[in-house]
Structure formats: C-alpha cells, structure tokens
Amino acid sequence: MAADLSDLSALLAVAEAGGFREAARAGNTSASSLSEAVRRLEAGFGVRLLHRTTRSVAPTEAGARLIERLKPALGEVAAALDVVNGFRDRPAGTLRLNVPVSAVRLVLPGIVPPFLAAYPDIHLDVVAEDGFVDVLAAGCDAGIRYEERLEPDMIAVPIGPRAQRYATAAAPAYLDRRGRPRHPRDLLDHACLRGRFASGAMTEWAFERDGETVRVEPNGPLTVRVGTATDLAVEAALAGVGIVSLFEDWLRPHLDSGALEPVLEPWWPRFSGPFLYYPGRRYLPAPLRAFVDFIGARRE
C-alpha cells in the first residue's frame, strides 16, 4: 500500500513519545488526529502497529520493525526538504528548544529578541522544564543545559555567560535577627530555603574557597520545585523567612537594591555557563543552523 508521509511521521512520533497525548503535546497537535493517522496505517496494512492500554502505547513486533526502518528514512526526508529551505533568501520554519527555567530567565532574554528580528520567518517554540529529557523524543530540535547535564553524543555550543556563580543571600532583617554565617557549616543552624528537582533529588549546597570544598545539608521551613517555583523561594527570602541559594544573576537585582544581603560571598562556587546542544546530524534544519550561527557570531 502507499502510506501517507504525514501518517508515518505520526506513528513515529507516538512511538517515540510513548503515547498519543505525549506526542500531541510535543508536536503541538491533537491526540485524536494522531490516533486517526495510526488507524489509517493499520487499516491499510491490515496489521496492528501499536499496542494500546489506558496507560501506555508500545509498538507491536510489526510496528517495531517498521519504526526501525522509518526513523532514519524520515530523517533523511526531512534533511532533503531542508536543503531546499537553504536556498531561500531567509531561513524559515519552526525551531523548538527545550531549556531549563534558569535559561529562560537569564540567557534567552538577551538572545531571542535580536534573533527573531534578524530572522523574521523563523518561529521559536521554547519548552521550559528542569527535568532530564531526551530532546529528540520530546520533539525538540535542540536543548540548553549545563555541562554536567549534557547528553552524550551531542554537539555542544556555548551560549550565554561563560562564568557564573551560585549565591547565597538573605534579607538584612533576617540576618540581624539570626546572625550572619561565617562558615558554610553555620548554615546548619539557620532557616534555609531548599530546592528539589523533578527527580526528587534535593539541590546541593556546596561552597568553595582556597581549594577547600564544603557541602552541607541545611534544613528550613520551605522546599520548592526547582525552576517552576524558584521565585517563591526568592520571595520568601525577601520577606525574611530564611537564606536562599540560587544563581547569582537571578538574585542580582535584589542584591544591588539591598533587599537581599550576600551570605558567605567568599565561598560562592563558580561554574561554567550553559550550552546549546543538538544531535550531530549531517544536515541541520535551517532554523537551527541559523540559531547556531547567530550564537557563534555573538561570541566573536
């Protein structure tokens, strides 16, 4: 039978995402349209391609064999079509990025407006989350992560500031009331505002000075989800609830205004800036190539 290319793409998207709803969210489409596309394929082939349950979707043996051959083939088709896009006067299309909330707040604001002004035919779709994700399975072209979270076998390009610090700070009123820590271990006697990743792991409170590294596990009255609820921890610190630990650039406006006071600043650890990462394909989609070139030009 002659299968529609869009139906084959739908099958691949559902299989990679592990479900119709997940694939619909990643592809900005509807679960019903994806389901109908798979039904058309199954009716045409006369073979079930996906096992469906109320909780998950998995390929049948026939579906797995088809998907195994489809994935590289559809990748080549997309690359071939994008070659034509390269002949346009201006690159066009959608660029989908998966980035942590910190990058949305601290990195992208200085990049996105001038990029969109330079490439008005490109649509940028930014998905912000702090969990560990496979950017391809999530339907994204590229991601932004810090060095320790980069996925293997990916091309990584520096983006944003190359040196950053993790800061601790509190409201002056809190420090007047509870005292000012002189050593990281003093934090064990303070109210600290903690963060938790989507995985359930708590954020690390690590400090460095003169070659010495100190890690502490402080307690406190508030724990927030990293990224999506980080601002709540900042507001609590501003209100004098406790000590917050966060990117220096995130806290900088409050430090400059005096609303927050640096805590243990000589111990603030430095770390390298984030990276844009993407698969090492032979042909990059034109919007991604334009973004990579734009970032490179800003570093020169």
N, C-alpha and C positions, 0 to 999 in steps of 0.2 A: 504494500500500500504506500501511497505518497503521504507522508506526515507533514503537517504544517510546522514550520520552523519555530513559531511562537509557542505552539503546544509542546514541542520538545524542550524548549527553554523553560517552560513552566514545570514540566516533570523534573528537570534537573534542579530547579530552584527549590521545589518542595522536598526532594530527596536530601539536598544539602542542608536545608534548614531544619529538617526533621518534623515538619508539619505544615499544614496549609496556612494556618494563622501566622505562624512564624515567617513563612516565605512571603505572605502578603504584606506583613509589616516591613520586611526588608526590601521588598520590591515596590512599595507604595502602590499596591493594587488590592484587589479584593480576594478573599479566600474562596468565594463562590466561583469567580472566573477561573482561578487556578484549578479548582476541583472539576469544573466543566472541561477544561483543556485536557486533564488527565483522563477523564471519562471518554473523551473523543478518541484519544490514542488507544485506550484499552478496547473500545468498541471496534476500531479499525483493525487493530492487530488480532483481536479475538483472544487476547491473553491479559490476565491481571498483571499489572506492573507494580502496584503498591499494596502492601498490607495496611489496612486502616483499623485503628482502635480508637477508643474515646480519648486516649492519652498520647498516642504516638502514631507515626507513619514510618514504615520501613519498606524498602524495595523487596519484591519477590525475587526469586532466582532469575527469572526472565528480565525483570526490571533492573536488577543489579548489573547483568551483562550488558544491557542496552546503555545504562548510565555510564558504565566504564568506558564505552566507546564514544558516547556522546560528549563527555566533558572536554576532552582535547579537541574534538571536531568543532564544537560550538565556540570554543576559544579561538580556533583558527578563523572561523567565520567572522567573529567579532573583530579580530585583528585585521582581516582583509577589508571589512567595511570601513574600519577606522583609517586605513591607509588613504581612502578616498577623502575622508574628512581632513586629512593633512594638506590637501590641495586647495582647501578653502582659504580665502584671504584672512579669515579669523577662525580659530578653533571654536567648535560649538558642541553642545551636549551637556550631560549631567555628570558632575564629579561628586561622588558620595564618600565622605570621610567619617571614620569612627575615631573619636577623640575623648580623652578624659575631660571632666568638667574644668579642671585647672587650666587646661589648654584653651578651652572656650573663653575663659575669663582673662587669662594672662598672655596668651600667644596670638590667637587668631584676630583679636580686635585690631591689631596693627597691620595685619596682612590681608584680611578678607576685603575691606572696602577698596584699597587700591588694586587688588587683583580683579575684582568684579568690574572696576572702572576700566581696566586695561583689556578685559575680555568680556564684553557685554553679552556675547552669545553663549556663555557658559553659565549653567545653573549649578550652584553649590548646595549640596544637601548634607548637613552636618548632624551626625548622630552622637550625642554626648552620653557616655557611660564610663564608669571606672572599673568594671569587671574585666576579667581576661576573656577576650573574644577572638575568634578566627575572623579576620576582616572579610575574607572571601565568602565564608559560609554566612556571614551577616549581610552579604550583598553589597559590601563596600569596595571601593577601588583602592583605598589606602587608609592608613591609620596614623595616629600620633601617639607615641608612648615614650616613656623614659627608658634609658639604656637597659636597666635590669628587667624590663618587661617586654623587650623586643622579641618577636617571634623568630625562630631560626629560619635560615634560608630566605631571608628577606633583604631587599636593598634598603639601606637606612640613609637618610639625608638630614643633616642638622637643620632644625627650624627653631626660630625664636632665640632668646638669650642663651648663650653657651655656658654661663656660670650662674648658679643660683644658690640660695641658702635657705635652710629651714630655720624658722624663727620661733622663739617662744616669747609670749608677751602677756601682759595683764593690765587691768585698769589701775591707775595710781592709787585709787581708793582701796582696792583690794590689797595691794602691796603695803599700804600704810597700816592696814588692819592686821594682816597676817605675816608681814615681814618679807624682805627681799632675799630670795635664794642666792647663795654664794657658790654653791656647787650643785651639779645635777642631782646628786643624791638627796639634797634638801627638798627636792620636789616630792619626795615620798611623804612629806609632812604637809603638803599643800593640796588644795582642791584643783585637780587638773581636768580639762575638758578633752575627752578622748574621741578618736575616730575609729570606725570599723569598716573594713572593705566588704564588698558584696559577698565575698567568700566566707565571711565570718571572722577573718583574722583582724586583730587589732593593729592599728598603726604603731610603728616603732618610735619610741622617744630615745634618740641616740644623739650623743654630743661628742665633739672632738676639740682637743686643744693640745698643742705642742706634742703631737704624736700619740696622745692618750685618747682612747675611745671609751666612753661610759654609756651604758644602756640602762634605762630604768623603766619600771612598770608602775607608774603612779596610779593612784585612784582618784575618783572625783564624782561629782553629782550628775554628770551628763556625758552620754556617749551618742554620737551621731553617725549616720551613714556618710562615708567619705564621698565628697562631690556634691550629691544632691542636697544634703542637709548641712554642709560645712558652714554656710552663712549663719545657721542657728548657733553654732559654737562661737562664732565671732561676736554675734550679738550678745551672747551670754557673757563673754569676756568683757565686752564694753560695759555691761551692766554690773560688773564687779563680782560675777559668780565664781570665777576661777582663772586659771592660766591656760592659754590656748597655744598649740604648736601647729604651725602652718607655713606655707610658702611665704618668704619674706615679702615678695611683691604683692601678695594678696593682702597682707597686713599693712603694707607701706603707707597707704593714705591715713590710717588710724595712728600709726607711729609718728608720722610727720605732724599730725594735728595735735598730738599729745593725749589723745583719748586712750591710747594704749602706751604702755611703757615697756621698753625692751627688758627681757629677763635672761640672764646668763649669755649676753651677746658674745663675749669672747669664746663661748663654747658652741656657737651656731655652726652646724656642719655644712660644708659646701658639697654640691653635686653638679654633674654635667646637665646641660639643658636637654630638651626633648628632641625626638627625631620623627620625621615623616618616614613611614616605611610602607613598602609595597612589594608585590611579587616580582621576581626577576624575569619578567616576560621579555621576549624578543621585541615585541611591539607594545608600546604603552598606548592606552586610549588617549586621544588628542587632548581632552581636558586635563588629564593627569599629567601628561607631558608638559602642557603649558604651566601647570601649577609648580611642577618640579623646577622648570626653567626660571619661573618667576622668583621662587625662593632662592635659587642659586645666584641670580642676579643681585638680589638684595644683600647677599653675604659678601659680594665682591667689593 
